[in-house]
Amino acid sequence: MTANRLCQPQSKLGVWDRWLTTVYLPSCRGLKLAHMYEAMDLLYKHSEEIEKAVFFRTANLPGDCKERI
């Protein structure tokens, strides 16, 4: 879902219609559209915290800079 939103942003339904037919994910065979909506809503609800965590895990900043941000 995240890769889809980064590569070719579309609506949530666009993820369901296009992405799952082009990606091999055996663990998602029983996935329902409602599950996708719930997962994306949960990610969106916590997006600020997630973005901050990803930034600090991937940014190459000196230690004192991280404390000031």
Summary of the structure (lengths in Angstrom):
residues: 69
radius of gyration: 15.8
end to end distance: 28.7
largest distance: 46.8
contacts: 127
relative contact order: 0.10
helix: 74%
strand: 0%
